[in-house]
Amino acid sequence: MAERYFDVRRQTGFTTVAMICFFLLYLPIATLVVYAFNDNDSVAIWKGFSLRWFYSAWHNGQVIDASIRSFQIATVAAILATIAATMAALATTRTKPYRGLTVKYAFINQPLMVPEIVTAVALLVFFSRVKVWTGYSGLGYLIAAHTAFCIPFAYLPIRARLEGMDLSLETAAADLYANRWNAFRYVTLPLLWPGILAGLMLAFVISLDDVVITEFVKSGGQDTLPTYMLGQLRRIVTPEINAISTVFLLLSIAIVTIFFFVSRKRA
Amino acid sequence: MLEKPDLPAIDVKGVMKVFGTGDSAFAALNDVSVSIRENEFFTLLGPSGCGKTTLLRLIAGFDYPTSGEIRLHGEDIATLPPYKRPVNTVFQSYALFPHMTVGQNIGFGLQMLGRSKAEIEARVDEMLRLVRMEALKNRRTSQISGGQQQRVALARALAPQPKVLLLDEPLSALDYKLRKEMQIELKRLQTETGITFIFVTHDQEEALTMSDRIAVMSAGKILQVGSPWDIYDRPAERFVADFIGETNFLPATLVAMEGGKAKMRLRSGVEIAATVAEGFAPGGEATIVVRPEHAKAVKTGGDLKGQVENVVYFGTDTHIHVRLDDGERFMVRQQNSRSQSCGFEAGDAIGVQIGADAAQVLRD
């Protein structure tokens, strides 16, 4: 490409607009992080540097409790969702196109399209019935709900990876005496790993982050970290919330970074 | 070396392959039968869409025939899945496993057959020696050149010692020089391993130089099977003659059949003897073919007369394009010499002398 006739980066004001966007995007988060270190009971007035809110959050039994629950739900839901998503992706890409395939895509991706509040109310009503019938009121409901809405998030990167894969590789495996299972195990699965990991990470973060459905489905004493924080905001707001959010943020960045390096190594 | 010398390696009998249904049904293979002998380098030659790759895929087991039989040493394999057929394929795209090293790629087939580690190791080393890639055993397939990938693909397909090796236009992605090298390499591998090779190509030159026998295909049918010499010098149909090399078609009338040969009268009135294509039904009008190098340009006399339209110099030879008096075109290829030019210029009157035994009568 010797000469480019149109380069978006050369348009007037492009850099300025981009800088403003980035600034506005990250300013609130930066403020939140800065005030996590505020040595004051108020989130708005800066008094001095302190780690006391991190200390206080660490010794707050409710925070620890909610964090553990969040991680339990996210781990189990992400794994279940990824398994289901992998199977769904295989079933929708390793087949000849047929009538109704698009409808199936829509069904799989339904949670992305239906307003979350609708699903939340539906689940609330449905699960309350189930609770009456079964008498069970454990974390199962939250895990089931999270698994359901995590599936499309896990499905999309896995399907993208499968669609980008050269089909002749699986044919070659079959030609070289690999039956269906061995072809999957030794060829498809290793090549699919980056997609599966991406799906898993995405599902995990989405589950960890969920408020609406969790708020509706949870029974008493089943707060996750986000619903606990929401509950706290209704009362007095202290920089402890900032501290928890900051840790949350660092954790998310860590997960994404680990994933980035893992997937780059494999590719 | 021959296991069952009386049976062909691959015997295709009355195979139909229809894609689609109803109005959109399309017969990719239409009642194809061919016998491929043990230990031969057999080529399926034809333009794209002629069904050659479909036939290869049916033999490999990637697809199943709509009807008909495919026998491997007498055993019908048409319904077996690919992993149960002792047949391996070299893919056009090579299809090397990107997450494995060169050595792991070559050993994959044996690993799937459940061979011992020691045996796989020994066989992989042997294969690497065979394709002269010993130094690259632990490389990733993305770290080697196209020509090297081609060799790995060959080694991988040969490692499990298949009864038949299928090659799907394996040289088409290589540049000219490398392709020439690989043609010789493939021929050497076939001789050294003694495995039956079925080679698919649309390149007539490749087919002529490499094959023991060639099957020329068009529109889902095999038109002619024969040695490169047969195919080139004794084409059965117009398509075969036209697809392979350059050729001249002349309309002629059958005068008489004499001892398996035909006496044909050209439009110029001259009568010449011609060999006859298999399946030729003697009737009035027929087409004869004459290769450009089997005719001679002469100043006076000749079987055909005309005018030089164009003279094209090619280094080794010169092509003289002639417009015959009856309006047909004819091309003569003449070997060049250093001392003199071909002696003709556009516009000159010219006679064309058809060599003895140069003409073949087509069946269509």
Boltz contact constraints between the chains, C-beta under 6 A:
constraints:
  - contact:
      token1: [A, 168]
      token2: [B, 91]
      max_distance: 6.0
  - contact:
      token1: [A, 168]
      token2: [B, 93]
      max_distance: 6.0
  - contact:
      token1: [A, 168]
      token2: [B, 95]
      max_distance: 6.0
  - contact:
      token1: [A, 169]
      token2: [B, 95]
      max_distance: 6.0
  - contact:
      token1: [A, 171]
      token2: [B, 62]
      max_distance: 6.0
  - contact:
      token1: [A, 172]
      token2: [B, 95]
      max_distance: 6.0
  - contact:
      token1: [A, 174]
      token2: [B, 82]
      max_distance: 6.0
  - contact:
      token1: [A, 174]
      token2: [B, 83]
      max_distance: 6.0
  - contact:
      token1: [A, 175]
      token2: [B, 82]
      max_distance: 6.0
  - contact:
      token1: [A, 175]
      token2: [B, 88]
      max_distance: 6.0
  - contact:
      token1: [A, 175]
      token2: [B, 89]
      max_distance: 6.0
  - contact:
      token1: [A, 176]
      token2: [B, 108]
      max_distance: 6.0
  - contact:
      token1: [A, 176]
      token2: [B, 109]
      max_distance: 6.0
  - contact:
      token1: [A, 176]
      token2: [B, 112]
      max_distance: 6.0
  - contact:
      token1: [A, 177]
      token2: [B, 83]
      max_distance: 6.0
  - contact:
      token1: [A, 177]
      token2: [B, 109]
      max_distance: 6.0
  - contact:
      token1: [A, 177]
      token2: [B, 112]
      max_distance: 6.0
  - contact:
      token1: [A, 177]
      token2: [B, 113]
      max_distance: 6.0
  - contact:
      token1: [A, 178]
      token2: [B, 83]
      max_distance: 6.0
  - contact:
      token1: [A, 178]
      token2: [B, 112]
      max_distance: 6.0
  - contact:
      token1: [A, 179]
      token2: [B, 83]
      max_distance: 6.0
  - contact:
      token1: [A, 182]
      token2: [B, 112]
      max_distance: 6.0
  - contact:
      token1: [A, 190]
      token2: [B, 99]
      max_distance: 6.0
  - contact:
      token1: [A, 191]
      token2: [B, 99]
      max_distance: 6.0
